[in-house]
Amino acid sequence: DLETRFAAALREHLRPGMTVALGDGVGAPRCLDDGASVCSTLSAVARCVGGVRLLLGWLPSPPTGFEADAFAEVVAIMPGWGVRNVLTSPTARFVPTRLSSVPSLMRGVLRPDVLITRVVNRAGRFHFSTEVSWQREIVDAGTAVFAIADANAPHADAGPPLTAEAIVFIGGTSDGPAEMASVVPDAIHEALADAVLRFVPEGARLQYGPGKLGTALLNRTQRPVRIDTGLLTDAVVDLDTRGLLIGMPSATYLFGTDTLYRWADGKPILRGIDYTHD
């Protein structure tokens, strides 16, 4: 079955001293088609192999089935969010660095040997789905890809497909990316947004946060704007529906509900952190 194939592929590929990276964002791989947990399988194999380091990016929710003590070391790019409990492990730490520095770290001292990530299959070619983040940097640097192809994930990657040479394992899933409920701004956020929007001219390029104030800014603007940001949320869909989104937005992560994921499918939106946070 797929769990056996996945575990066998990991055992065949992993050696003590190797580093494994787990794809991040709402597309962090969770389950294979038979329901087997990616993190629990990886933890079991890492415990058996011994001496494996794990690299975690930005996880909006905790990794299910993950066992921190199965790894020699767990390194997180960001504290908080889904890695908060992981960082209580004595072998876990986070790297205190700017996001703009992450790509160079990933190519250098943190460079992983294996990336396990969710992808989409379009006409037999595999693409990143709901995030590019730091992943293309490490694949281009020679990291091997364990690709979990999701039949229910969007294709929003603005870059080229992954090369066949980079992919050493292909599994399948249909669980789709994690959905993150839209926030509803309070009256104070709407008032603040109105005050800010007085200084935002038509055609301005906005970076916004995923919280209530950022949502209020997009909800309440009456002028067409461009979006160049880190996290793209459901608020941009409404902006587009109202005819106030200029051109194609740019981001490195999608972060929202199925409404956003369906809207983003087929759009060249996502680029790496080296582009969005330079």
C-alpha positions as CSV (number, residue, x, y, z in Angstrom):
1,D,0.0,0.0,0.0
2,L,1.0,3.7,-0.2
3,E,2.1,3.8,3.4
4,T,4.4,0.8,2.9
5,R,5.8,2.4,-0.4
6,F,6.3,5.7,1.3
7,A,8.0,4.2,4.4
8,A,10.1,1.9,2.2
9,A,11.2,4.8,0.0
10,L,12.2,6.8,3.1
11,R,14.2,3.9,4.5
12,E,15.9,3.4,1.2
13,H,16.9,7.0,0.8
14,L,17.6,8.3,4.4
15,R,20.9,7.8,6.1
16,P,22.2,9.0,9.5
17,G,23.3,12.7,9.3
18,M,20.8,13.6,6.6
19,T,18.4,16.5,6.8
20,V,14.7,16.2,5.8
21,A,12.5,19.3,5.1
22,L,8.7,19.2,5.4
23,G,6.8,21.4,3.0
24,D,5.1,24.2,4.9
25,G,2.0,26.5,4.7
26,V,-1.5,25.2,4.3
27,G,-0.1,22.6,1.9
28,A,2.1,20.9,4.5
29,P,1.5,17.2,3.6
30,R,-0.7,15.4,6.1
31,C,-2.0,12.1,4.8
32,L,-1.6,9.7,1.9
33,D,-4.5,8.2,0.0
34,D,-5.0,5.3,2.5
35,G,-5.1,7.8,5.4
36,A,-1.6,7.1,6.6
37,S,0.0,10.1,8.4
38,V,3.0,11.5,6.6
39,C,4.5,12.8,9.9
40,S,4.0,9.6,11.8
41,T,5.6,7.5,9.0
42,L,8.5,9.9,8.7
43,S,8.9,9.9,12.5
44,A,9.0,6.1,12.6
45,V,11.5,5.8,9.8
46,A,13.7,8.6,11.3
47,R,13.7,6.8,14.6
48,C,14.8,3.6,12.9
49,V,17.5,5.2,10.8
50,G,18.8,7.4,13.6
51,G,20.7,10.7,13.4
52,V,18.2,12.4,11.0
53,R,17.6,16.2,11.3
54,L,14.2,17.7,10.4
55,L,13.6,21.2,9.0
56,L,10.2,22.8,9.5
57,G,9.0,26.0,7.8
58,W,5.9,28.1,8.6
59,L,3.2,25.7,9.8
60,P,-0.2,27.4,10.5
61,S,-1.4,24.2,12.4
62,P,0.5,21.5,14.3
63,P,1.9,18.6,12.3
64,T,-0.3,15.5,13.1
65,G,1.5,12.4,14.2
66,F,4.8,14.1,14.5
67,E,7.3,12.8,17.2
68,A,10.1,15.3,17.9
69,D,12.2,12.9,19.8
70,A,12.5,10.6,16.7
71,F,14.9,13.1,15.3
72,A,18.4,14.1,16.3
73,E,17.5,17.7,15.9
74,V,14.4,19.7,14.8
75,V,15.1,23.1,13.3
76,A,12.2,25.6,12.7
77,I,12.4,28.6,10.5
78,M,9.7,30.4,12.6
79,P,8.6,30.1,16.2
80,G,4.9,30.1,17.1
81,W,1.9,29.0,15.0
82,G,2.0,25.2,14.5
83,V,5.5,24.6,15.8
84,R,4.9,26.2,19.2
85,N,4.5,22.8,20.9
86,V,7.3,21.2,18.8
87,L,9.7,23.8,20.2
88,T,9.2,22.5,23.8
89,S,11.3,19.5,22.8
90,P,14.9,19.7,24.1
91,T,16.2,18.8,20.6
92,A,14.2,21.5,18.8
93,R,15.1,25.1,18.1
94,F,14.2,27.9,15.8
95,V,16.5,30.1,13.7
96,P,16.2,33.8,14.6
97,T,16.5,35.3,11.2
98,R,14.6,37.5,8.7
99,L,12.6,35.7,6.1
100,S,14.7,37.4,3.4
101,S,17.7,35.4,4.8
102,V,16.0,32.0,4.7
103,P,16.8,31.2,1.0
104,S,20.6,31.6,1.6
105,L,20.4,29.5,4.8
106,M,18.5,26.8,2.9
107,R,21.2,26.7,0.2
108,G,23.9,26.6,2.8
109,V,24.1,25.5,6.5
110,L,20.5,24.3,6.6
111,R,20.4,22.7,3.1
112,P,18.2,19.5,3.3
113,D,18.8,16.3,1.4
114,V,15.1,15.5,1.0
115,L,12.0,17.6,0.7
116,I,8.6,16.0,1.4
117,T,5.9,18.3,-0.1
118,R,2.5,18.5,-1.6
119,V,2.4,19.1,-5.3
120,V,-0.2,19.1,-8.1
121,N,-0.1,17.1,-11.4
122,R,-1.0,19.0,-14.5
123,A,-0.6,17.0,-17.7
124,G,2.0,14.7,-16.2
125,R,4.1,17.5,-14.8
126,F,4.4,18.4,-11.2
127,H,4.1,21.9,-9.7
128,F,4.0,23.5,-6.3
129,S,0.5,24.2,-5.2
130,T,-0.5,26.6,-2.4
131,E,3.0,27.8,-1.5
132,V,6.4,28.1,-3.1
133,S,8.1,29.7,0.0
134,W,11.7,28.4,0.2
135,Q,11.1,25.1,-1.7
136,R,12.2,26.0,-5.2
137,E,15.5,27.3,-3.7
138,I,16.4,23.9,-2.3
139,V,15.1,21.9,-5.2
140,D,17.3,24.0,-7.6
141,A,20.2,23.4,-5.2
142,G,19.8,19.6,-5.7
143,T,17.4,18.5,-2.9
144,A,15.5,15.3,-3.7
145,V,11.7,15.6,-3.7
146,F,9.3,13.2,-2.2
147,A,6.2,14.5,-4.0
148,I,2.7,13.9,-2.5
149,A,0.4,14.7,-5.5
150,D,-2.9,16.1,-4.4
151,A,-5.9,15.7,-6.7
152,N,-7.8,18.4,-4.8
153,A,-5.2,21.1,-4.6
154,P,-4.9,24.2,-6.8
155,H,-2.0,25.1,-9.1
156,A,-1.0,28.6,-8.3
157,D,2.8,28.3,-8.8
158,A,4.1,31.0,-11.2
159,G,7.3,29.1,-11.8
160,P,8.3,26.1,-14.0
161,P,7.3,22.5,-13.1
162,L,9.6,20.4,-11.0
163,T,12.2,18.5,-13.1
164,A,11.7,14.8,-13.4
165,E,15.3,14.3,-12.1
166,A,14.5,15.9,-8.8
167,I,11.6,13.6,-7.9
168,V,12.5,10.3,-6.3
169,F,9.1,9.3,-4.9
170,I,5.5,10.1,-5.9
171,G,2.6,9.4,-3.5
172,G,-1.0,10.4,-3.8
173,T,-3.6,12.2,-1.7
174,S,-6.9,13.9,-2.2
175,D,-7.4,15.7,1.2
176,G,-6.7,19.2,-0.2
177,P,-4.9,22.0,1.5
178,A,-5.9,23.0,5.1
179,E,-8.6,25.6,5.2
180,M,-8.2,28.7,7.3
181,A,-11.4,30.6,8.2
182,S,-11.6,34.2,7.0
183,V,-11.4,36.8,9.8
184,V,-14.2,39.4,10.2
185,P,-12.9,42.9,11.0
186,D,-14.4,44.8,14.0
187,A,-15.6,48.4,13.8
188,I,-12.2,49.6,15.1
189,H,-10.4,47.9,12.2
190,E,-12.8,49.3,9.7
191,A,-12.2,52.8,11.1
192,L,-8.5,52.4,11.0
193,A,-8.6,51.1,7.5
194,D,-10.7,54.1,6.4
195,A,-8.1,56.4,7.9
196,V,-5.2,54.6,6.1
197,L,-7.0,54.4,2.8
198,R,-7.2,58.2,2.6
199,F,-3.4,58.0,1.8
200,V,-3.6,55.1,-0.7
201,P,-3.9,56.4,-4.3
202,E,-5.5,54.5,-7.2
203,G,-3.0,51.9,-8.6
204,A,-1.0,51.7,-5.4
205,R,0.8,48.4,-4.7
206,L,-0.2,47.0,-1.3
207,Q,1.4,44.5,1.1
208,Y,-1.1,43.5,3.8
209,G,-1.3,41.1,6.7
210,P,-3.8,38.3,7.1
211,G,-5.4,39.7,10.2
212,K,-8.5,41.9,10.7
213,L,-6.8,45.2,9.8
214,G,-5.4,43.9,6.5
215,T,-8.7,42.3,5.7
216,A,-10.5,45.6,6.4
217,L,-8.1,47.5,4.1
218,L,-9.0,45.2,1.1
219,N,-12.7,45.1,2.0
220,R,-13.1,48.9,2.3
221,T,-10.9,50.2,-0.5
222,Q,-12.9,51.9,-3.3
223,R,-9.8,52.4,-5.5
224,P,-8.2,49.8,-7.7
225,V,-5.0,48.5,-6.2
226,R,-2.2,45.9,-6.9
227,I,-1.3,43.2,-4.4
228,D,2.3,42.2,-3.7
229,T,2.4,40.4,-0.4
230,G,3.5,37.4,1.6
231,L,0.2,35.6,2.5
232,L,-2.7,35.9,0.0
233,T,-6.1,35.5,1.7
234,D,-9.8,35.3,0.8
235,A,-10.1,39.1,0.9
236,V,-8.3,39.3,-2.5
237,V,-11.1,37.3,-4.1
238,D,-13.7,39.9,-3.0
239,L,-11.4,42.6,-4.3
240,D,-11.3,40.9,-7.7
241,T,-15.0,40.4,-7.7
242,R,-15.5,44.1,-7.2
243,G,-13.2,44.9,-10.1
244,L,-10.6,46.6,-7.9
245,L,-7.7,44.2,-8.3
246,I,-5.2,45.4,-10.9
247,G,-3.3,42.7,-12.7
248,M,-2.1,39.4,-11.1
249,P,-1.4,39.4,-7.4
250,S,2.0,38.2,-6.1
251,A,2.6,36.2,-2.9
252,T,4.5,33.1,-1.7
253,Y,1.7,31.5,0.3
254,L,-2.1,31.0,-0.1
255,F,-3.8,31.2,3.3
256,G,-7.6,30.9,3.3
257,T,-10.6,28.7,2.4
258,D,-11.7,26.7,-0.6
259,T,-13.0,30.0,-2.1
260,L,-9.5,31.3,-2.4
261,Y,-8.0,28.0,-3.5
262,R,-10.6,27.6,-6.4
263,W,-10.1,31.2,-7.4
264,A,-6.3,30.8,-7.5
265,D,-6.2,27.6,-9.5
266,G,-4.5,28.1,-12.8
267,K,-3.2,31.6,-11.9
268,P,0.6,32.3,-11.8
269,I,0.6,33.9,-8.4
270,L,3.1,32.2,-6.2
271,R,6.9,32.9,-6.1
272,G,9.7,32.1,-3.7
273,I,10.6,34.0,-0.6
274,D,13.7,35.1,-2.5
275,Y,11.3,37.2,-4.6
276,T,8.5,38.2,-2.2
277,H,10.7,39.1,0.8
278,D,13.9,40.3,-0.9
